[in-house]
């Protein structure tokens, strides 16, 4: 197992308690406890603080896989159906309210937990002597992680309060929101601080690198529609000479291939105690035999129908899952699939393998990020597959989008998209033709992003930043009998859904937190 995975992050709770104590201290220090007066003392202590910040990126709760929580956010898009009535389902069907909890409040609280811990590290690191290179690296990583947190917050809620140092409870109850532009500026300031200090490779697998900082800064520019800057970041990434497409789309998401050359940054998980794994396999996997796994979010016919055939021919209605883009079979469990190893013929889906009994959609299930072999099925809460936050395919498609949107050579953009469609050993589909108009190329790019990143959680933000909700909704979700289970946004998509509401629970604590329009 990777060295950086094997960290007991729960120790951070002890630290948080210590650092939240009042300013008055006794004149003696207990020798059996960590206190703010005795901690940190050395580089190992600083590293422990840093590990605690990284640990907050991981999500081990059953219902809150919503910060960088794999592809569960696809349940808020036409790509997937979230059975149940949680905020992710509500965000995807038009019934969300500012009083909902779970994902809505989780993203806010988790973001500010990361920010507070990063701020604490930046404060405490000035109190001890460190070699200059090591100090620079720790500071760079703290800024990278704070930038990640602010980026998710601004993507979700728009402008949010900017907290760059420890504040009191009273200050927290009166602080106002910055503008979206000011918040994005803070994201970039943090990433710039990271870029100035990080190296192309990290001391341990799982820690931030220069490529990760370039990649996340690229995505921040992409989400703001600043395409010239996107191209600048892509050039920086390519200059490193480290990254490329992994040879297998299927293998890209397998545990044995983690941290391959396509991964710019991922979140590390492992089996073990102290919540080091995730619930993703138990929560969203497909059941077999006595294993009743959650199948909480599952692909929809709307997603399946978006996959092309290998040769561009019409889909055969008698054999609708044959001759399709191989990424369909690597992402979705379709009827007739083996959900596990082929040595178990009784586990053909559906029947021998199945969705949770509570899920009315029973003819499609999720394969991406799933453990595939029965002998290796992790117990609840100990799925060991890493969550890829950004990979090189995103770099290529971001560059293609930027070329299209800045008036560049459309054929150059199409050539980049064709790399995604042909360069892997297990994905070979018809090349897109040259000579497309700019609008045709734009639609091809958007389609390719949807397919390439299906069930990875990116489509939710793509819909919002492209402002295409009004064009794609309402969307009907059908069960295996062809009956409508749910209609997403039955009255059309209101533009105010492009931002989440500020949670009522937060506004009740701070009257200066203004609500987003429409909520």
TARA-V888740 format. One line per field, one symbol per residue. phi: phi as a letter, one per 20 degrees, with the letter a starting at -180 (. if undefined). burial: 1 if it has 16 or more other ideal C-beta (glycine too) atoms within 10 Angstrom, else 0. A space follows every 50 residues. Layout:
phi = ???
burial = ???
This chain:
phi = .ffffecefffgffffffeeffeecfecdfedcecfedcedbffffffff gffgffffcdffddfceceldffffecffbdefocefffffecndfcfef dlgfefffffgfffffffgfffffffececggfffgfffffffgfffgff fffffednfcgecdbfceffffecfdffffffffffgfffffffffcfdg cdfcfoefcffffgfffgfffgfemefffgffffffffffmddafffcff fgdegfdfmffeeebbdecbfqfmledcegfffcfdfbleedeflfccfd fffgffffefdnfffffecfdemdggfffedcedgnfefcgffdffdfee pfcbeggfefeddcbedgmefedgfdgffgncfdefefebcfgfffffff ffffedmfffffffffffffeceefdcccgffffnffffffgffffffff ffdgmdnefgffgffeldgfeddfceddefenefebdflfdnefffffcf ffggffffebfeefefgne
burial = 00011010100100100010000000000000010100110010111111 11111111110011111111111111111111100111111111010101 01111111011111111111110110000100001011111111111111 11111111111110000000000010110100110111011011101100 01001111111111111111111101101110110111000011111111 01101011010111111111100011111111111111000011111111 11110111100000100000100111111111110011110001001111 01111100111111111111110100110011111111111111111111 11111001010011111101100100101001000100001101110111 11111111111111010010001010111000001101100010001111 1111010001001001000
